[in-house]
Every structure is written in structure tokens, then in C-alpha cells.
């Protein structure tokens, strides 16, 4: 049985929603979910649920890294925090993955300090799934916020990690890799894009060239590579637009009585659309490049998002994504000769 460690104290609505999500995931996916945090509080939340036959052990941790704390300082100073203790469970082999909805910078620091990087990887990166018209139903955007300033060689490694994640999880043999830029033409983009392009062309990956922001939901690439600053801005901007569109649609429909009838008739299609655009379906972003499976979700996550984050962790473990990245570092044509 796969064991997933969950930061029960992480997130805006913890521990109520984290414990609920853990119970839900343990029941649906047949995994053991370790709940890390302040034992009495977690026990009180568990008592609200039916847990017969489920594996939900509590791992005590007396401290919590709050959302407003400086990430690296908090990780160094709070050795008994749920984040640090949770990552250590993976490091010691007590579990196969760590999931948190807490301070994202703290999660990055805890994973980097506690697990270290995969040998050969210079910078870990966050891979976030974005709804798109691809065979998998989404595109992996990497980096989505771990590295604001990068070098071209880091983008090459992001592409490699994204390739192996999508290949393993979606079973696409040769995922299409796109480089996010201001135009499709090879001479477009900033100095970073210009420098990264020849590296990607020599990599042996299925590099299709530059893609624009509009091409991501259109599904032109299975993996879109960019720096963490650009990726995070794009992701949050797109989430805001999707939310605004749903709000405006409801407002305009309510203002037109006949449209309400159409809304009723189209309810099934609208619910399906809402589900495709719902970040909760994807659970969280996978931190690729550290030597242990780590999933980082939205602080505002509810129990359904947490359930799905645990599912993503389970899939990443089952598909041995870390092992694939390690092997890929030696087989990548460019990296093998540099």
C-alpha cells in the first residue's frame, strides 16, 4: 500500500478540510494517509468522520509554518513544523510522497533542504496542469513559480522533467514540448528564449518550437516551458479570467428570463465546462527535480482539492516519475555531452 504524508495543518481552512480530504482519499484510492500536525486537533477532526478500515495514522508535529512567514527562515527555525516533519517522512522512507496546501515558499524550501535535488538537476520546478485541448485534457506548465530568475540550461532541464512526467502519467509516448514566447517565430522572444531554443532543438526531445499564451489552452503542446515568474503570472491571470467569465455568465443569464430556460437546458454541458476549468480537479502542482514526490496545492483548497492532490501524489509514485527523470538525465542528447 502506498503511503502519502499530508500536512494536516497547511492551508487556509486546515485542519478541517485537510482531514476530510485525507479520509476521502484513503477511502477512494486505497492509500495510507499520514496526517502530520498537532495530534489533539487532528484527533478531534478525525472523530467527525467514519474511518473504519482506513489507514490514517497521525504523525505528531508541534509547530506550523504560517502563510505570512519567510519560507527559508521558517523552515530553519521550526524543525518540528508539520512541513519539515512531513518532508522528513519521505526522506526516511516512512512514506512515498508529501502533500501540502501550506506556505508554498516554505514547501519549496522544506523539500529542497530535506530531500535535496535529483542528481544532475540544477533547479527544481513546479509543474502545474492547465486545462487544454490535448489528448490528456491538459497541458503541463513548467515552471509555475519555483524560480523567478533562470538560465537557458534550467529551461532545458524543465523540459526534460516535464517530458517524463507527462509521458509517464498520460502515456503519451513523445509529448510535444513548447517554449513560451511572444511569438511563434524562432527569432521572437527575449534573450532567455533565444538562448534556450538551440538547447531544446539539440535535446532529442519532441520540441515543436515557440508557443504563445493563447496556444496553451488550444493544446498546441503537451508541455509548455517557461521561467517561474512568467509561468506564475500566466497561471494566476488565466485562473482570474476563468473565474470572471463564469461570474459574468451567471450575471448576464439572470438578467434575461429567457436565458434562464436555456441555462436549465444546458445545465449538463455547463457543469462539465465548470469541472474542466476547476483547479480542484488537478489537486496541486508537482515539484519536479527534488529527490522525493512533493505536491503543493492552493492555500484556499477545500477537501475535494486535497483528495485530488493525494491522487496526483499516488499517480506520480506509481509511475516512478523520479526514476524516469534520473534516467532521462543520462539519455538526453544535449545533457549527456555537456
N, C-alpha and C positions, 0 to 999 in steps of 0.2 A: 504494500500500500504506500502510495506517495504521501509524504508529509510536507505540508505547506505551513510556514510560520507567518502569522498575521499580527501586525502591530495593532493591538486592540485599542490603544489609546490615541491613535493617529487619525486626524480628520476633524472637520467642523462639528460633526454630530456623534463623535465617539464618546463612550463605548457602546451606546445602544445600537447604532446601525452596524458597527463592525462585528459585534457578537451575533446579531441577527443574520448578517451576510455570511458569517462563518458557519452557522448552523445550516443555513440554506445550501451552501456549497458542499458541506460534508454529506448532507443527505442526497443531493443531486449527483455528485461526482464521485462519491465513494472514497474521499481522501481524508486523511487525518489533518485537522487544522489546529495547530498550536496557537493559543491565544496568549500573547505576551503583554504584560502590563501589571497594574495594581490588582492583586488577587481578589480582595474583598469586593471590589467594584465589579470585576468580571464575573465572579460567582453570583452576584445579585442579578446581573443581566441574564446569565445562563439559566437561572431559575425561572425566568419568564417564558422559556421555550421547552418544547418536548425534545429531549436529546437522547432518548433511549436508543441504544445500539450505535450511536455516533461517537466518533473519536475526537474529542475536543479538550485535550489537556491544557492546563494553564501553566505558563512559564512566568514566574514572578519577576517583575521589574518595578522598582520603586519610583523611578523618575520618568518625566515626559518632556520631550523636546517640543516646545510650543511653536506655533506658526511664525511668530514675530522674532524668534531668536536667530542670532547669527549662526548659520549652519555649522561651519567647521569648529567654532568655539564651543557650541553646544555639544557637539559630538565628543570633543576632547574633555570637556568638563563634566559631562553627565554619562559616566561609564555604565550606570545602572538604569539608563533610559530604555524604554521599550524598543526604540530603534536600534540602539547599539547591541542590546541583548538579543534582539531578533536576528540581526545580521550574524551574530556570533553562533547562533543555532545552525546556520547554513555552513559557516566556516568549519565547525567541529563535526559536521556530518549528521547532526541530530535531525535536520530537515533538508529538503532538496530545493527550497525556494523561499524567498522573503517577499511579503506584500505589505505595502503601507500606503495610507492616504494622508500621511502627515506632511510636515515641512519638507518640500521637495528638495531643497538645497541640503537639508540635514540628511535626507535619504541618500542623496548622491555622495555626500561626504562619508556617511557611515558605511556604505557599500564599498567605496574606494579604499578607505582606511582598513576596513575589516576583512574584505575579500581580496583586495588587490586586483590588478588588471590581468587579463589573459596574456600570457607571454607573447610579446610582439606587438600588442595593441598599445598605442601611444595615448589615446584618449577614448574613454567610454562615451557612448552617445545614447540619447533617448530615441527609441523608435515608437512613434505614435501612429496608430491606424486612422485613416481618413476615409469616409465613405466615398466610393468611386465606382465607375462603370468598368470594373475589371472582372475577370473570372472569379476572383476571391470575394468581390464585393467591396474591396477597399484597396487603398494604396498605403504603403508604409512610408511615412515621412521621417527622415533621419538626417540630421539631429533636430529634435523638437525642443531643445532648451538646455542641454547639459553644458555646451561650450559656446560662449558668445564670440570668442575670437579663435579662429582656427587657421591651419596651414593646408595647402593643397593635399599633402600626403595624408592628413587626417580625413579629408573628404573621401579619398580612395579607400581608406580603411572603413569608413562609414558605409560606403557602397558594398564592400565585401561582407560586412556584418549583416546589412540589410538583405543582401542576396541570399545568404544562408538561412536567415530567419524565415523569409518568405518561401524559399524553396522547401524547407523542412515542414513548416506549418501548413502551407497551402498546397503543397505537392506540385507546384509549377516548376518544371524542370530547369528552365532558363529564364528567371524573372527579368523583365525589362528594367534597366536602370536609367533614370533620367537625372540630369543635373539642373537644379532650379536656377533660372536666369531671367533676364529681362527680355529675351527674345529667343526664337528657335535657332537663329543663325549662329554658326560657330564663333563668329567674331563679336557677338554680343556678350554683355555681362561685365562685371568688374574684374580687377586683376586676379582675384582669387579664382573666379570661374575660368578665366583664361589659362591660368596655371594648372588647374585641376583637369581640364579637358584632355590634354595629351596623356596624362597618367591613367585616366579612365579608359581611353582608347587602347592603351597598351596592356590593360589588366587581364584580358581574357574573359572578362565579364560581358554580359549582353548589354553593352552600353549603347543607348539609342540617341544620345546627344542631349542638347538643351531642351528643357520644357519650361513653359510659363506657368504662372499661378493658375490660370484657367484650365490648364491641361491636367491638373491633379484630379479634380472630380470627374473629368471626362475620361479618365482611365488610360491615358496615353502611356503611363509607366506603372509598373508594379512596385517599384521603389523609387522615391524621389530624394535626392541627396542635397543637403544644404548645411550651412552653419547653424548653430543653435539659436542665435539671435533672430535670423531671418525665419527659421522654422517655427519658433515660438510665436513670433508676431503673426505669421500667416495662419497658424493653427487657431490662435485665440480670435483673430479677426474673422475667420470663417465660422467659428462657433457663434460669434456675436451676430453675424449676418443670418445664419440659420435660425437662431432664436428670434431675431427681429421679424423674419419672414413668416414664421408660424404665428407670432403675435399679431402682425398686420393682417394676415389671412383671417384669423378669428374675428378681428375688429371689423373688417370690411363685410364679412359674411353676416354678422349680427346687425349691421346697418341696412341689410337688404333682406326683407322677409322671404322673397322667393329663393334667394340664395341659401337660406336655411334648409329648404327642402332638398336642394342639390347636395348640401353638406351631409344630410342624413343618408341620401342615396350613395354618396361617395365615401361613406364612413370607413369602409374596409380598406379602400385604397389610401385614404388619408392616414389611417392608423399605421399602415405598412410603411408609408413615407416617413412618418414621425419616428418609427422604430429604426429605420435606416439612418436617420440623422441623429439619433440619440447616442451621446457619448457613453452612456451607461452600458450599452451593448458590448462595448470593447473593453470595459473594466479599467484599464490603465495602460501606461506606456511601459515597454520593456527596456531596461537599462542594459544595453549590449556592450560587451567589452570588459565587464568585471567578471571575476572568476567564481561566479555563482549566480543563479537566476534571481533577478530582482525586478519587481513590478511596482511602479509608482503611479498612484491614481490621483484624481482630483480631490482636493480637500473637502469639497461640497458633496462628495459621493454619498449615495444612500445605500441601503442594504443590497439592492439589485446590482448596482455597480460593483460592490465589493464581492458579491457572489461571482460576477463575471471576471473580476480581476484574479480571483483564485483559479477560475477555469483557465485563463490565459497562462498563469504560472504552471498549472498542471500540463498544459499542452507544450509549453516551452521545455519542461523537464522531459516529457515523454519523447519529444523529437530530438533530444540531445543537441540543442542549438549551440551550446557552448563547445561541445566536441567538434561540431561541424565548422565553427569559426576557427578553432585551433588548427584543424586540418587544412582549412582554406588558406590560412596564412602561408603555408608552405607551398600550396599549389598555385596561388595567384601568380601569373607570369611575371608581372612587374615586381611585386614584393619579393619574389624568390630570387631576384637578381639584383636587389638594392638593399 
